[in-house]
Amino acid sequence: MAPDISPILAAAFQKEEKPYLSVSNLVKAIPAPVRRDLGLTSVSKPKDVLQALGPLPSPYIVLRKGNSTGILAAPPAEAILKTISRVPGKTLGQVHMAIPLKKEDVIKELNHLLLKKSVRVEIAATGAFRFYIDGQGAVTTDKESDAATPPAVPGDRDGKLAAFKAAFDAIYKKHRFVFIHQVRRALGWPREVFDLFLESLMIDGTVAAHPGNPGALRRSEVEDSYQNDLGDLFLSVSWRRPL
């Protein structure tokens, strides 16, 4: 008798706390004994995972985009609301990255949510449109929200630079390679503050940001990386000149 897939999917999505998971991440979130019952391993191919799961119950939807296959655990509008609620201040590109529907469909859903006043939009200093749940302030990532007292942000550029360099050096000393999400999380600054300061360091040549393979990172790590207003995604950062 085939196992009931609904509680398996519900538990996996609850564990990851996201409305969308790639099939590769989904199978890793399923407990090993359940995977074995399904004839799967943590590295099973997406087509084998979907075949083992069989027809998905409502509201789960299979999304295919390029070489990526994933599952959406809620209707698109609800998934977008959950994504913005989890990390307020997302740009259109970041929402699209988290919920990989066709871009025109993401825009359609956001416009509908704006008309219903379920979300609001603010124009950042960079000119980017950032989305918030109505009544929600410009707060930041889960780690920052969990903190009782958010870390203080230095008031001047020199203070910010010293703090950024200290976080960079501490990570580099351990790993010899620095991901942007590591620096963001180490500093704990509000998302907008971190993005604007990173942009300023890139513009003046202090640091260089580099793209990479987002498939090698967790989705939360990709979300905590850096995406410019054109939608270009940067995962790592290197120091280009002495402090």
C-alpha positions as CSV (number, residue, x, y, z in Angstrom):
1,M,0.0,0.0,0.0
2,A,1.4,3.4,-1.0
3,P,2.1,5.8,1.9
4,D,0.0,8.9,2.3
5,I,2.0,11.6,0.7
6,S,0.2,14.6,2.2
7,P,1.8,14.4,5.8
8,I,5.2,13.6,4.2
9,L,5.1,16.8,2.1
10,A,3.6,18.9,5.0
11,A,6.4,17.8,7.4
12,A,9.1,18.5,4.8
13,F,7.8,22.0,4.0
14,Q,7.3,22.8,7.7
15,K,10.9,21.7,8.4
16,E,12.3,24.1,5.8
17,E,9.8,26.9,6.5
18,K,9.4,27.8,2.9
19,P,6.5,27.7,0.4
20,Y,8.7,26.4,-2.4
21,L,11.4,23.7,-2.4
22,S,13.4,22.3,-5.3
23,V,12.9,18.5,-5.6
24,S,16.5,18.0,-4.6
25,N,16.0,20.0,-1.3
26,L,12.6,18.4,-0.7
27,V,14.0,14.8,-0.8
28,K,16.7,15.8,1.7
29,A,14.1,17.2,4.0
30,I,12.2,13.9,4.1
31,P,13.4,11.6,7.0
32,A,15.7,8.8,5.9
33,P,13.3,6.0,7.0
34,V,10.5,7.5,4.9
35,R,12.8,7.9,2.0
36,R,13.7,4.3,2.2
37,D,10.0,3.3,2.2
38,L,9.6,5.4,-1.0
39,G,12.6,3.7,-2.6
40,L,14.6,7.0,-2.6
41,T,17.9,8.3,-1.3
42,S,19.0,11.9,-0.5
43,V,20.6,12.1,-4.0
44,S,17.7,10.7,-6.0
45,K,17.0,12.4,-9.3
46,P,14.0,14.7,-9.5
47,K,12.2,12.5,-12.0
48,D,12.6,9.5,-9.7
49,V,11.4,11.6,-6.7
50,L,8.3,12.8,-8.5
51,Q,7.5,9.2,-9.7
52,A,7.8,7.9,-6.2
53,L,5.6,10.6,-4.8
54,G,2.9,10.0,-7.5
55,P,0.1,12.5,-8.2
56,L,0.5,15.4,-5.7
57,P,-2.5,16.3,-3.6
58,S,-3.8,19.8,-3.5
59,P,-2.4,22.5,-3.0
60,Y,1.0,21.2,-4.1
61,I,2.1,22.2,-7.6
62,V,5.1,21.0,-9.6
63,L,7.1,23.9,-11.1
64,R,9.6,23.4,-13.9
65,K,12.0,26.2,-14.9
66,G,14.9,25.4,-17.2
67,N,16.8,22.5,-15.6
68,S,15.2,23.1,-12.2
69,T,12.2,21.2,-10.9
70,G,10.5,22.1,-7.6
71,I,7.2,21.9,-5.7
72,L,5.1,24.9,-4.6
73,A,3.2,24.1,-1.3
74,A,0.5,26.8,-1.7
75,P,-1.4,28.8,-4.3
76,P,0.9,31.4,-5.9
77,A,-0.5,34.4,-4.2
78,E,-0.3,32.7,-0.7
79,A,3.3,31.5,-1.5
80,I,4.3,35.1,-2.4
81,L,2.8,36.5,0.8
82,K,4.7,33.9,2.9
83,T,7.9,34.7,1.1
84,I,7.6,38.4,1.7
85,S,6.5,37.9,5.3
86,R,9.6,35.7,6.0
87,V,12.0,38.2,4.5
88,P,10.4,41.6,4.2
89,G,11.8,44.1,1.7
90,K,12.3,41.7,-1.2
91,T,12.6,43.1,-4.7
92,L,10.7,41.7,-7.6
93,G,13.8,39.8,-8.6
94,Q,14.2,38.3,-5.2
95,V,10.5,37.3,-5.0
96,H,10.9,35.7,-8.5
97,M,14.0,33.9,-7.3
98,A,12.2,32.5,-4.2
99,I,9.0,31.6,-6.2
100,P,10.2,30.6,-9.7
101,L,6.9,31.1,-11.6
102,K,7.1,32.9,-14.9
103,K,8.1,36.4,-14.2
104,E,5.0,37.8,-15.8
105,D,2.9,35.6,-13.4
106,V,4.8,36.8,-10.4
107,I,4.1,40.4,-11.5
108,K,0.4,39.6,-12.0
109,E,0.1,38.1,-8.5
110,L,2.0,41.1,-6.9
111,N,-0.2,43.6,-8.7
112,H,-3.3,41.7,-7.5
113,L,-2.0,41.7,-3.9
114,L,-1.2,45.4,-4.2
115,L,-4.8,46.1,-5.3
116,K,-6.1,44.1,-2.4
117,K,-3.6,46.1,-0.1
118,S,-2.3,42.8,1.1
119,V,1.2,44.1,0.3
120,R,2.7,47.5,-0.1
121,V,5.7,48.7,-2.1
122,E,8.5,51.1,-1.1
123,I,11.1,52.7,-3.3
124,A,14.6,52.2,-1.9
125,A,17.4,54.7,-2.2
126,T,18.8,52.6,-5.0
127,G,15.5,53.0,-6.9
128,A,14.6,49.3,-6.3
129,F,10.9,48.5,-5.5
130,R,10.8,46.5,-2.3
131,F,7.7,44.7,-1.1
132,Y,6.3,44.4,2.5
133,I,3.3,42.8,4.0
134,D,0.9,45.7,4.9
135,G,1.6,46.8,8.4
136,Q,5.0,45.2,8.5
137,G,8.1,47.4,8.8
138,A,11.4,47.2,7.0
139,V,12.7,44.4,9.1
140,T,15.2,41.8,8.0
141,T,16.1,38.2,7.9
142,D,14.9,35.5,10.3
143,K,18.1,35.6,12.3
144,E,17.7,39.4,12.8
145,S,14.1,39.1,13.7
146,D,14.8,36.4,16.3
147,A,17.3,38.7,18.1
148,A,15.9,40.5,21.2
149,T,18.0,43.6,20.4
150,P,19.1,44.1,16.8
151,P,22.9,44.7,16.4
152,A,23.8,48.4,16.4
153,V,24.8,49.7,13.0
154,P,27.8,52.1,13.1
155,G,26.7,55.6,12.3
156,D,29.5,56.6,9.9
157,R,31.1,55.0,6.9
158,D,34.4,54.3,8.6
159,G,32.7,52.4,11.4
160,K,30.7,50.4,8.9
161,L,33.8,49.6,6.9
162,A,35.7,48.5,10.0
163,A,32.8,46.2,11.0
164,F,32.4,44.8,7.5
165,K,36.1,44.1,7.2
166,A,36.3,42.5,10.7
167,A,33.4,40.1,9.7
168,F,35.0,39.4,6.3
169,D,38.4,38.6,7.9
170,A,36.9,36.3,10.6
171,I,35.1,34.3,7.9
172,Y,38.1,34.3,5.5
173,K,40.4,33.1,8.3
174,K,38.2,30.0,8.8
175,H,37.2,29.2,5.2
176,R,39.6,31.0,2.9
177,F,36.5,32.0,0.9
178,V,33.7,34.4,1.8
179,F,30.1,34.1,0.9
180,I,27.9,37.2,1.0
181,H,25.3,35.5,3.2
182,Q,28.0,34.7,5.8
183,V,28.9,38.4,6.1
184,R,25.3,39.5,6.1
185,R,24.5,37.1,8.9
186,A,27.6,37.9,10.9
187,L,26.8,41.6,10.9
188,G,23.1,41.3,11.4
189,W,22.4,44.7,9.9
190,P,19.0,45.5,8.4
191,R,18.8,44.2,4.9
192,E,18.6,47.6,3.2
193,V,21.6,48.9,5.2
194,F,23.7,45.9,4.3
195,D,22.8,46.0,0.6
196,L,23.4,49.8,0.2
197,F,26.8,49.5,2.0
198,L,27.9,46.5,-0.1
199,E,26.9,48.4,-3.2
200,S,29.0,51.4,-2.2
201,L,32.0,49.1,-1.6
202,M,31.6,47.6,-5.0
203,I,31.3,50.9,-6.7
204,D,34.4,52.4,-5.1
205,G,36.4,49.2,-5.8
206,T,37.0,48.1,-2.2
207,V,35.4,44.8,-2.8
208,A,34.3,42.7,-5.8
209,A,31.2,40.6,-5.7
210,H,31.1,37.3,-7.7
211,P,28.3,35.1,-9.2
212,G,28.4,31.4,-8.7
213,N,26.3,28.3,-8.7
214,P,23.2,28.9,-6.5
215,G,22.5,25.2,-6.6
216,A,25.5,24.6,-4.3
217,L,23.8,26.7,-1.5
218,R,20.6,26.4,0.5
219,R,17.8,28.5,-0.7
220,S,18.0,30.6,2.5
221,E,21.7,31.2,1.8
222,V,20.9,32.3,-1.7
223,E,18.2,34.6,-0.4
224,D,20.7,36.2,2.0
225,S,23.2,36.8,-0.9
226,Y,23.0,39.9,-3.0
227,Q,20.9,40.7,-6.0
228,N,21.2,44.0,-7.8
229,D,18.3,45.9,-9.4
230,L,18.9,44.2,-12.7
231,G,18.3,40.8,-11.1
232,D,22.0,39.7,-11.2
233,L,22.8,37.4,-8.4
234,F,26.1,37.5,-6.5
235,L,27.1,34.9,-4.0
236,S,30.6,35.6,-2.8
237,V,32.8,38.6,-2.1
238,S,36.5,39.3,-2.2
239,W,38.6,42.2,-0.9
240,R,40.4,44.2,-3.5
241,R,42.4,46.8,-1.7
242,P,43.8,47.4,1.8
243,L,41.6,49.1,4.5
